[in-house]
Amino acid sequence: MGLMSKWTDGEREAPEPLEGNVVATTVTGTVVWLVLFLAQLPFYGWFDENGHTWWIWTCAAGTGLGLIGIWYVRRRDAAIRRAAAAEREA
């Protein structure tokens, strides 16, 4: 019996997904990435001298992807609300 067999033997059902405020969660994560990016910018020279500029660009990428994520989850949330309203009317 392998180490992972207790998790993959098929005897357990997957739990229901948790639904929270995904828009607020995504906005919070994006703001954290943005703050980290802005906080590191004054030290760009140090990061460059020590070969760590990827830290700054990782934060920039996190901010950019977070903005895309905010757009996505807001559209998803609106679509879920529209579907629920249509189901109530039907």
C-alpha positions in Angstrom: 0.0 0.0 0.0 1.5 3.3 -1.2 1.8 6.5 0.8 -0.8 8.3 -1.3 -3.3 5.4 -1.5 -5.2 6.5 1.6 -6.1 9.7 -0.3 -6.6 8.2 -3.8 -8.4 5.0 -3.1 -11.8 6.5 -4.1 -13.6 5.8 -0.8 -13.9 9.5 0.1 -16.1 12.0 -1.6 -14.8 15.3 -2.5 -16.0 18.1 -0.2 -18.3 20.8 -1.6 -16.3 23.9 -2.8 -16.3 26.8 -0.4 -18.0 29.9 -1.7 -16.8 33.1 -0.1 -16.4 36.7 -1.2 -14.0 36.0 -4.1 -14.1 39.6 -5.3 -12.9 40.9 -1.9 -10.3 38.1 -1.7 -8.9 38.9 -5.1 -8.9 42.6 -4.5 -7.0 42.1 -1.2 -4.4 39.9 -2.8 -3.9 42.3 -5.7 -3.5 45.2 -3.2 -0.9 43.2 -1.3 1.1 42.6 -4.5 0.9 46.3 -5.4 2.0 47.4 -2.0 5.0 45.0 -2.2 5.9 46.3 -5.6 5.7 50.0 -4.6 7.7 49.3 -1.4 10.5 47.7 -3.3 10.8 50.3 -6.0 13.0 52.8 -4.0 15.5 50.0 -3.5 15.7 49.0 -7.2 19.5 49.7 -7.2 20.2 47.4 -4.4 18.0 44.6 -5.9 19.9 45.1 -9.3 23.3 45.0 -7.7 22.5 41.8 -5.9 20.7 40.0 -8.7 17.3 40.2 -7.1 15.3 42.3 -9.5 13.1 39.4 -10.1 11.5 40.1 -6.7 10.2 43.4 -8.0 9.0 42.0 -11.3 7.3 39.1 -9.5 5.3 41.7 -7.5 4.5 43.6 -10.7 3.3 40.4 -12.4 1.2 39.5 -9.3 -0.4 43.0 -9.5 -1.1 42.6 -13.2 -2.5 39.1 -12.9 -4.5 40.3 -9.9 -6.1 43.0 -12.0 -7.1 40.4 -14.6 -8.4 38.3 -11.7 -10.5 41.1 -10.4 -12.1 41.6 -13.9 -12.7 37.8 -14.1 -14.3 37.3 -10.7 -16.5 40.3 -11.0 -17.9 39.0 -14.3 -18.2 35.6 -12.8 -20.1 36.9 -9.8 -22.4 38.9 -12.0 -23.1 35.9 -14.2 -23.9 33.8 -11.1 -26.3 36.4 -9.9 -28.0 36.7 -13.3 -28.4 32.9 -13.5 -29.9 32.8 -10.0 -32.3 35.6 -10.9 -33.3 33.8 -14.2 -33.9 30.6 -12.2 -36.1 32.4 -9.7 -38.2 33.9 -12.5 -38.6 30.6 -14.3 
